[in-house]
Amino acid sequence: MKTYLVTGGAGFIGSNFVHYMLKKYNDIKIINIDKLTYAGNLENLKEIEKNPNYSFVQGDICDKETIEKIFEENEIDYLVNFAAESHVDRSIREPEVFAKTNVLGTVTLLNAAKKYWETEDGFKAGKKYLQVSTDEVYGSLGETGYFMETTPLDSHSPYSSSKAGADLMVKAYFDTFKMPVNITRCSNNYGPYQFPEKLIPLIINNCLAKKDLPVYGDGLNIRDWLYVEDHCKAIDMVINDGRLGEVYNVGGHNERTNIYIVKTIIEYVGNNIDSAVTENLIKYVEDRKGHDRRYGIDPTKIKEELGWEPETTFEVGIKKTIQWYLDNKEWMNNITSGQYQNYYEKMYGRN
């Protein structure tokens, strides 16, 4: 039975990965460690919390003693690092928090894995560290072209810069120590359990509450959208078959402007839930500092080497996503109370 240490497994992508893996495999064990900051929530894992193949540890990836204790008590085969501070707006306000968690936390994980996996002859067979990264490390694209794995890193925000720094540390451990690692860089994920500071759940939540729908600048910034379950499948394939030391871009072939996303959600909610939800709720706000104009990923490498392709079109995925939030209003209410409400008002103001 293979044992996975999943960091940040109570967050959006991490919790979806835990669900995906336990549904697909009955012969694996998952240990989930999460600090449970405002964006990490055990509500995301209620369905599997009694699964005998799953266990949870509340802890910080920067805490060397906690991480090493997990390695001492378990034979960890794979470490999958989702844990990260991940919201660009907050990184502009608190860059030091992002540098600590995303860079130094990654180094703590790498050191622990190296300590327990390394032998006199190299590293134990069947071990791998996988760093889950982002296309934001590449910077911004013009109207044409795509990010490839060979695209130079050119991060612009404190968030993306901290992720780029973490990626470079992972690469350094491969280059210096020959540690078995991979890095995946994904486009914008969407789907169930996404914390409502991010665009899609934020707009859905505000539509239901008839609050203003904040849109940065002219709303024409473009992102490549990837349904989260497709991303989880890609990570699983890289863990099993990715060439050691390689980076794999994971993209959805679904480029859309932010304003298109907002209007799509308004249309769905207005037609199916409340006709009073209209485009009149849209509120254009001052553009984010250093706001990248366009992201687009070329996933040719992962397709050719591992056979992965996105299976969910945006038209299908966005409807599934909106409907999930509509069907899980209790989940939304539970995680948008308390400390999140204070955070929301600080970020977006009262309305």
N, C-alpha and C positions, 0 to 999 in steps of 0.2 A: 504494500500500500504506500503510494507516494504521498509525501506531506508537503503542502504549500504553506508558506508564511506569506500572508497577504497583508500589506500595510495600507492603512486608509480604507479598509474594507467596509466601513460604515458610511462612506461618502457615496456620491452618485455612481461613478463608473465602477468603483471598487465593489459596492454592494451588488450591482448588476453582474459583475464577474463572479462573485461568490454564488449567486443564484444560478448562473449559467453552468458553472462547473459542477455543482452538486446535482443539478438536474441531468447533466450529460454523463457523469461518472459516478458509480457507486463504490468504487475501490480507491478513493482518494480521501485524504484528511486535510481540512483547511483550518489553519489557525489565523484568526483575524485580529490584528492589533490596530487600535484607533484611539486617538487622543480624545475623541468626542468633543471637538470644538463645536461652535454653532452649526457648522455645515456637515458634521458627522452625526448620524442619528441611528440608534438601534431600531427605530420604527421601520427602517428599510429592511430589516432582517428578521422580523417577527415570524415569518413563515418557516424559517429554517433554524431558529434558535434552539430547538430541541433535537435537531438532527445529531445523531451520535458521531457523525464524521465532521462535525463543526464545533469549534470552540472560540471564545472571544476573550481578549485581554485588553483592558483599558490601559493605554500607555502612550508615550511620546517616542517617536523614532530618534529623537536626539538623546534619549536616556540609554546610555551604553549598558548599564547594569540590567535593565529590563530586557533589552534586545538579546544580550548574551545569555541571560537566564533561559529565554525561549530556546535558544540553540543548544544549551546544555541539557535541557530536559526533553528535547525532541530531536529526531534525526531529520533535519530540514533538507528537502530535495530541491525545492524551488522557492526563491524569494521574489515576489512580484510587488514592486513598489508603486502604489497609487498615491501614497500619502504626500500631500502637498498643500500649501496655501495656494489658492487658485484663482482668485478674483482680481482682475487687472485694476479696477477702481481702488480696491483696498490696498493693493501693492503700492499705488501712488502715494497713499497716505501713510503706510507703515512698511516701507521697504526693508527695514531691518528684520522684521518678523519673517518675511519671505526668504531673505538670505539665510537666516538661521535654519528654518525648517527644511527648505528645499535643497540647499547646498550642504550644510553641516549635517543635517539629518540623513541625507543620502550617504555621506562619508561614514557616518556611524554604522549604517546598514552594511555598507561594503566591507568595513573593517571586521564586523562580526562574521559575515559570511566567509571572508578570507581566513579568519582565525580558525573556524571550525571545518572548512572544506579543504584547506591547503595541506598537502603532505610533502615529504621530502622529494617526491618524484613529480610534483605538480599539484593538480587538484583532483579530488575524488571524482570518479566517473558518475555521470547522471545528475550532476548539480548544475544549476543555472540561476543567475541573477538577471531579472528583467526590469528595466527602467521604463516606466510609462511616461512618455513625454508629450510634446505638443508641437504642432506646425508653427506656432508663434515664435519659436526660436530662430526661424529663418527670416523673420522680419516681414516686409510688405512687398506684394507684387504689383506690377502695373496692370494694364487692361488685359494683357496676354501672358502666356507662360504659366508654368507650374513649378512647385517646389519638388526637387528630387533629393535623394539621400546625399548627393554630392553638392547640393546648394550650400554655399558658405553661411554660417550662422551670423545673423545680423539682428539680434533682438533689440527691441526698443523700450519696452516697459520694464519696471523692476520685476514683475512677475515672470515675463519671458526670459529676462536675463538670468534670474535665479534658476529657471529650468535649464537654460543653456549651460550654466555653470555646473549643474548636477550632471548633465549629459557628458560634459567634458571630463568630469571626475570618473564617471563609469568607464568612458573610453580609456582614460589613463590607467585604470586598474587592469584592463585587458592588455594594453600596450606594454605596461611595466611588469605586471605579474602573471600575465596570461590567464587571468581569472575568467571563467566562463560567463559571459554576459551577452545580452542583447538590449537594444534600445528600440522602442516603437514610438513613432511620432504621428499623432492622429490629428484629424481635422475636428471641427466643432461637433461634440457629441450632443445628442438629445434623446429623450426617452423617459421612462419611469424613474422616480426617486431623485430627480435633479432638484437641487436646492434652489428656491425661488429668488436668488440674487441674479441668476443667469436669465438670458433674454426670454426664452420660450416659457418656462414656468412663471417668470415674473409677469409677463403679459397676460397669461391665462389667469393668474391669481388676481391681477388688477382688473381684468374684464369682469370677473365674477363679482368683485367688490365695487365696480363702476368707478375705479380710481383712474387718475391720469395714467396714460401709457407713455412713459419717457422714451424718446428716441434721440440718440446722439446725432448732432450735426444735421446733415441732409438725409440721413437714413440710407444712403446708397453704399455704405461699406458692405463688402461682399465676403461671405464665409462659405466654406464647403462643409455641408452638414452630413454627419454620419450617425446612423441609428445605433444606439449603444450596444445592442445585442450583436450587431455585425462586428463592432469593435472587439467585443469579448471573444468572439470566434477567432478573430485575427490574432489576438494575444495568445490564445490557447495553441494555435498553430505555430507561432513563433517559439513558444516555450518548447514544444516538442521537436520541431524540425528546423528552426532558424539556425543559420550558420553562425558559429561563435564569433563574437566581436562585431557583428553586423548591425546596421541600422535599417529598420523597415518603416517606410511611410504607409500610413493607413488612411485612405481617403474615401469619401462617399460618392464622388461624381455628382454632387448635388449643390452646385453653387447658387446662392440666393442672396439678394440684398436684405439688410435688416428690415427695411420698411415693408418689403414683400412678406417677410415672416410675420410682422405685426398685423398686416392687413389680412393675411390668411387666417390667423387666429381670430381676429374680430369677425370675419365672415362666418367661420364655423360656429363660434359661440352665439353670434347674433341670429343665425338661422336655426340653431338647434336648442338653445337654452333661453336666451333673453333678447328680444328684438330691440331693446333699448341700448344694447351694446353696439355702437357705431364708431366710425372713424373720427367722430367729434371728440373722442377721448384721447386721441393722439396729441402729445405735447412734445414738440421739438425742443431740446435742451442744448446748452453749450456742449460742443464736442469734447470728447475725452482727450486729455493731453497725450500726444504721441500715438493717436489712434491709427492703427494700420488700415490701409484702404482695402486691400484684397488679400485673401488667402486662397490657394488652390493647390491640391496635392496630386502628384503623379504616383499612383500605386502600382506601377508596372512591375517593380522588383518583387513585391510580395505576391503578385499574381503569377509571375513566371516561375519563381522559386518554390512557392508553397501552395499555389492554386487557390489563393483567397481572392474573392471578389465581394463587394457589398451586395447584399441580397434585397435590401429594403429601399425602394424608391422614396424620394422625399414626399411625394403625394400620398403614399400609403403610410409612411412613418409618422408624418405630422398629424394625420387623423387619429392614428393609434395612440399617439402621445397625448393629444388634447383630450381624447376620450378617457385615457387612464386618469388624468388629473380630475376630470369631471366625476369619475366613478370613485375617486379616493379623496373626497373633500375632507374627511376626517384626518387623513394623513397630513394634508396641507395645513389644516387648522392646528394640529398638534405641533408641527415643527415651526410654524410662523408665530408662535406665542413666545413670551418671555424675552430672552436675550436677543432673539432674532428681530423682534419688533423694534427694540431700541436701535439695533444695527440698521434696519431698514430706514427708520426715520432719520438717522444720521446721514445715510447715503443719499436718500431721495427726498427727504422732507416730508412733512405731514400734508395729506390732502384728503 
